[in-house]
Amino acid sequence: MTDPSTAAPAAPPSLASRFVGILFSPTETYRAVIAHPTWFGMVAVAAVVAAVGLYWFLSTEVGRQAAVDQAVSTMESFGRTVNDEAYAAIERQTRMARYINPVFALVMAPLMTAIVAGILLGVFNATLGGVATYKQVLAVVAHGAPVSVLQQLFSLPINYFRASASSPTNLSVFFPMLPEGGFLASFLGTIDLFLVWWVIVVAIGLAVLYRRQARRVATGLLAAYAVIGLAIAGVKLALGGQ
C-alpha cells in the first residue's frame, strides 16, 4: 500500500504555488518538490531579486556610502588598518559595485546552491544511509529561496533608511551594549534571523526527503551554523587583537 505522505501529486505545482507553500506549509510543499524535483526557477527568482535590489541600493548615494562604511568596518574587524589610500580605493571600487555586485549575485546564487546541495548530499547519504539523488537535494536547497527573497525585500529598505549595509536582522543588533569588535558581538553578528529561518526550512525539506524528524535535522544544521559563527568570531578576535 502506498504511503500517502510520499505519494506523488498528479502534476508538479507551479513556481508561484511552491513559493507561497514553502513559506506557509513547507512540509506539504516539499513532498511535492521531492516527487518532482526542480530547482532553476526558484534559484532564478532569488538571484534576480538580489541583483535588482543590489543595483538599486548601490545606485543611491546612501547605499554607496553604506557600502564603503561596511567595507571599512569589515577590514578593521580582521585587524587591517584602513589609511587614506585604502579608503580612496574602497570608494572607487564602490562606484563600480552597482554593476559588479548584481552580476556576482546572479552567478553565486546557483553556484552556492549547487555547492551546499553537494555537501548535504554527502553528509546525509553517508551518515543516514540515504539513497537520495543529487537532484532531489538540490531541489530541497533551492526551495529555501523564498526566505532569501523575503530577506532582500525586508532588509534593503531598512538599510537605506538606516544608511547601513550590515544586516538589520543579525542578533548583534539586539545587543548594542556589547563592546564593538568583541568576541560575543562578532559571534552574534554572524547569526541572522533570516538565515536561521532558511536553515529550518531546508531542514524540513531534508527531513521529508530522508524520512527523519525535522526537529533533529534542524538542530544538527543549526549547530553547524553556530560552529561556523564561532569560528568566524574567533578569527576576527585573533586577527583584530581584541
N, C-alpha and C positions, 0 to 999 in steps of 0.2 A: 504494500500500500504506500502511495506517495506521501511524503511528509508535506503538509500544506505550507509549512514555513519556508520550504525551499522550492516549491513548485514554480516553474517559470510562468510569467504572465503571457497572455496570448500575443501581445505585441510590446515592443520596448516603449517605455514612456518618453514623452517629448523632453527636450532640453529644459524648457520652462518648468514643466511639472517636476522634473528632477531637482532643479534649482530650489524651488519652493519646498519640495519634500525633504531635502537634506536639512533645511532649517527647522522644520516643524514636525516631521516624522521620519527621522533618519533611518531607523531600523527597517521599516517597510520599504523605504526608497532604496536602501542598499540591497535588499533582497532582489529587487527588480534590476538594479545596476549589475549585480553579480551574475544574474541569469543572462543578461545582455550587456556584457562589459564594453564600455566605450569611454573614451577619455578626452578626445580632441576638443569637442565643443565646449566642455566645461573649462578646460585649461585656457582655451582661446578667449572666453569671456573674461576670465580673471586677468589675463595678460593685457587685453585691450583696455580694460578699466584702469589697471595700474598705469599703463603707458599714457593714456589720456590724462589721468589725474596728475601724474608727474609733470607732463608737459605744461599743463595749466599752472600748477604750483610754481614751477621754476621759471615760468614766463613773467611772473609778478616780481616786483622789487622786494616785497616782503618775503616771498619764497626764496629768492636768491640769497638775501642776507641771512635768512634762517639756515640755509644750506651751508653757507660759509661758517656761521657760528657753530653748527653741528660738527663740521669737519675739524675745526679748531679744537673743539671740546673732545672729540674722539682721539685726535692725535695727542693731546695733553694727557688724557686718561691712560695712554700707553707709555707715558714718560717722555714724549718728544716735546721739545721747545719750539714754539712757532714764532720765528722772528719776522721782521717786516718783509723780507724777501719771500719767505714761505707763505705769508699771509697774502701777498700780492699774487703769488702763483695759484693759491686756492681761489681767489676771486676770478682769475682768468679762466680757470677750469669750470667754475660755477656758471659762467656766462655761456659755456658750451653744453652744460649739463642738461639743459632742457631738450636738446636734440639727442644726446648720447644716452641719458638715463632711460628714456622711454624705449629706445631700441634694445637696451640692455634688459629691460623688463620683459620685452617680447621674447627675447632669446632665453632668458633664465627661467621663466615660468615652466615651459615644457621640459627644460633640461633638469631642473631641480626636482620636478615631479617624477621624472624617469629615474633619477638617482635615488631618491627616497624610496620609491617603489622597489628598486632592486635590493636596497639594504633590508627593507622589511620582508621581502620575499625570502631572502637568505636566512634571516633570523627566525622567522616564524615557521618556515618549512623545516629548518634544521631542528629547532627546539621543540616544536609541536608535532613533528612528523606529518605535517600537512602536505597536501598534493595540489595546492592552489597553483594556478598558472600566473606567469608574469602579467599577462593581460588583465587578469582579474584584480591583482594587487594594484596595478597601475590605475585601473578604473576607480578603485577604492580611494587611493590617494588623490586622484584628480577631483573627486567629488567632495573634497574639503574646500574646493574653490569658492562656493557661496559665502563661506565665512571670511575668506580673504577679500572678496568683493565688498562685503559689509564693512570690513576694517578700513578699506580705502575710502568708502563713501562717508564713514563716520570721522575718520582721523584727519583727512585733508582740510575740510572746512575749519575744524577746530585748530589745526596747526596754523592756518592762515591768520585766524583772529588772535592767536597767542604768539604769533611770529616765531614759531619754533618748528624745527624739522624732526625733533625727537618724538617718540610715540607718546600720545596723551593717555594711553591705557596701560603703560607698564606700572608695576607695583611701586616703584620708587616715587611716583607722583603722589601717592597717598601717604608718604613719609618724608615730608620736606624738612623735618627736623634732623634727619640723619646727616652726618658730615659728608659733603660732596667729595667723591673720589674714594670714600671708604669702602671696605670690603662688602658690608651689608647693603649699602646703597647701590654699589655696582651689581651685586647679585640680583637685587630686586629689580634693577633696571633691565635685566635680561628676561624677566618673566612678564610677558604681555598677556593681558586677559583674552584678547582675540586669538593668540597663539594657543593658549590653554583650551579655548573652545575648539579650535581647529584640531588639536591633538585628540580631544574627546570624540569629535565627530569621526575622525579617521579610525579611532579605536573601536567605535561602534561598527564601522564597516568591516574591520578585521575580525571582530567577534562574530559577525554574521557569516563571514567567509569561512572562518576556521571552526565555527560552532563552539565558541567559547563564551564565558561570561564577560560582558562588556566592561564591568567594573574592574575585573582583574587585568584585562588588556589595557584599559585606560590608566590604571595605577602603574603598570610597568612602563608605559610610554611617558607618563608624566614624571616618573622617577628619572628616566633617561634625560628628559628635558632639564630637570633640576640639576643633574650632574653636569650637563653641558654648561648651564648657567654658572655653577660653582667654578668650573674650570676657567671660564672667561673672566670671572671676577678675580680669580687667583692670579691669572696672567696680568691683568690690569694692576693688581696690588704689587706684584713683583716688579713690573716694568715702571710703574708710576712712583715707586718708592714711598708709598703711603704707610 
